[in-house]
Amino acid sequence: MKDDDLDQLVSELNQTATQPLRGQPDTVDTSAITAWLRAVREADGSDLLLVTGAPPTVRAGGRLLRLSEGILDGEDVESAVLPFVSRRLETRYRDGEAVDLAFTLPQLGRFRMNLHRERGRPAAAIRALPMRIPRIADLHFSHDVERLAHLPRGLVLIGGPTGSGKTTTLAAMVADINMREPRHIIMVEDPIEYEHPHARSLIEQIEIGVDAVDFPTALRSAVRQAPDVIVVGEMRDPETMRIALTAAETGHLVFATVHTTDVAAAVSRIADGFPSARQNAVRQELAMALAAVLTQTLVPSRHGGLVPVAELLMVGYGARQHIRKNALQHLNQEITMTRKAGSFTFEESLARLVQNGSIDRTDALLRATHAEELELLLGKANT
């Protein structure tokens, strides 16, 4: 959506005053948040931000847009969002924790919410999830990442910072398998974000706090349920990592997300999650189990929306040796040596996005980890 269109949308919302805020004659109810989330969808936005002391705000097209001139107080925020929060999570929130959940609204689709406090006051960030589970091609990666969904076994790590699209990429991988192969897929998530139908595959989605008490408990149960594919929403603790490694070593295809920024950091995150006395043994297990590492971040496209910039390491003999020896600084070189297997660097991803017109050259150079390498790649493309 263009800037003029966004401004027009916000103007219309302010004029219609879909729901007055508390402090005015009426009170906010669930129709208020429905109206705000409808505005997110109509603006092709990514987030609704509800912060005490500020108007309800949408993030769209790289801008923050106020949906009202009225100021939210703490009761406004809580009355808008608490109808979607289970009693269990509300208790945790009342005890001072930030909580994550997902919910669905008719005609508007599925949303992920983080309910928290800032300066002791209620606040919520609500992410609009795609209306349908995307295909891998819909994500517009610069290179082929679909090959990861065709792997027969092993551990596949998908890394990136918060908001980098890891969960969406993971959902697209599962959807690809689901459409192609009769496999038993068990997904362990907190919360469930994308709801997968049964197609050629049989898919079970286990939600932490609802179907299992924690990730290790869910995974220990999952490996006894005859799965072909196991999906771990997030590798949070050593026990979860240990079970995932064992499952990958014993012939399962295991997908897991980690909060890291590059391939070496993703590998390091696993080993470093264990006590120091165990780390060497874990590196040996990881070297055998790891099949691929994809890391990604999202950048604004020249055509609107966001596109992923990524790097991919398809793990071969050389990478396994580096992992065993904890020589992770050599993994970037290993990416360049395994291009024929499908590996590509962050700079190669940036270069291709520049070449196909998705992002500007100047923007790409600002984001490059190795600007000289990117300059060389872009120079070669122009000769």
Buried (B, 14 or more C-beta within 10 A) or exposed (E): BEEEBBEEBBEEBBEEEBBBBBEEEEBBEBEBBBBBBBBBBBBBBBBBBBBBEEBBBBBBBEBEBBBBEBBBBBBBBBBBBBEBBBEEBBEBBEEEEBBBBBBEBEEBBBBBBBBBBEEEBBBBBBBBBBEEBBEBEEBBBBBEBBBBBEBEBBBBBBBBEEBBBBBBBBBBBBBBBBEEBEBBBBBBBBBBBBEBEEBEBBBBBBBBBBBBEBBBBBBEBBBEEEBBBBBBBBBBEBBBBBBBBBBBBEEBBBBBBBBBBBBBBBBBBBBEBBEEEBBEEBBEBBBBBBBBBBBBBBBBBEEEBBBBBBBBBBBBEBBBEBBBEEEBEBBBEBBEEBBEBBBBBBBBBBBBBBBEEBBBBEBBBEBBBBBEBBBEBBEEEEE
